Amino acid sequence: MNEVLLDLIRHQRMARMDGSLELLRERAKATADVDVDHLVERLNLAPFRV
């Protein structure tokens, strides 16, 4: 019985990790699409030294 519970817990953790990994991939892809030059221009408009 303990082995069954441990196996269920292991599968749940793996499923949660897979979900987190997919979210991380989506966010990394969104970050790759950011226009870096535009961000640098915005920083140059900051009222403080960057």
One Martini backbone bead per residue (centre of mass of N, CA, C, O) as a GRO file, in nm:
protein
   50
    1MET     BB    1   0.058   0.063  -0.021
    2ASN     BB    2   0.297   0.258   0.001
    3GLU     BB    3   0.386   0.231  -0.295
    4VAL     BB    4   0.132   0.354  -0.416
    5LEU     BB    5   0.153   0.630  -0.280
    6LEU     BB    6   0.435   0.701  -0.381
    7ASP     BB    7   0.358   0.685  -0.680
    8LEU     BB    8   0.140   0.906  -0.676
    9ILE     BB    9   0.323   1.132  -0.575
   10ARG     BB   10   0.528   1.119  -0.803
   11HIS     BB   11   0.327   1.181  -1.034
   12GLN     BB   12   0.233   1.453  -0.927
   13ARG     BB   13   0.508   1.593  -0.932
   14MET     BB   14   0.563   1.554  -1.233
   15ALA     BB   15   0.313   1.707  -1.334
   16ARG     BB   16   0.388   1.976  -1.201
   17MET     BB   17   0.662   2.009  -1.343
   18ASP     BB   18   0.551   2.009  -1.630
   19GLY     BB   19   0.379   2.265  -1.593
   20SER     BB   20   0.615   2.452  -1.515
   21LEU     BB   21   0.779   2.409  -1.773
   22GLU     BB   22   0.569   2.520  -1.971
   23LEU     BB   23   0.555   2.803  -1.849
   24LEU     BB   24   0.855   2.868  -1.889
   25ARG     BB   25   0.853   2.845  -2.197
   26GLU     BB   26   0.646   3.069  -2.251
   27ARG     BB   27   0.807   3.299  -2.110
   28ALA     BB   28   1.064   3.273  -2.279
   29LYS     BB   29   0.929   3.336  -2.548
   30ALA     BB   30   0.822   3.617  -2.468
   31THR     BB   31   1.106   3.734  -2.405
   32ALA     BB   32   1.228   3.694  -2.695
   33ASP     BB   33   1.008   3.918  -2.817
   34VAL     BB   34   1.162   4.148  -2.705
   35ASP     BB   35   1.250   4.486  -2.745
   36VAL     BB   36   1.552   4.597  -2.649
   37ASP     BB   37   1.582   4.880  -2.771
   38HIS     BB   38   1.328   4.995  -2.640
   39LEU     BB   39   1.419   4.957  -2.347
   40VAL     BB   40   1.669   5.137  -2.364
   41GLU     BB   41   1.520   5.396  -2.437
   42ARG     BB   42   1.352   5.403  -2.175
   43LEU     BB   43   1.597   5.426  -1.983
   44ASN     BB   44   1.697   5.704  -2.098
   45LEU     BB   45   1.423   5.845  -1.965
   46ALA     BB   46   1.514   5.832  -1.695
   47PRO     BB   47   1.552   6.033  -1.393
   48PHE     BB   48   1.792   5.833  -1.367
   49ARG     BB   49   2.073   5.664  -1.335
   50VAL     BB   50   2.171   5.355  -1.524
   0.00000   0.00000   0.00000
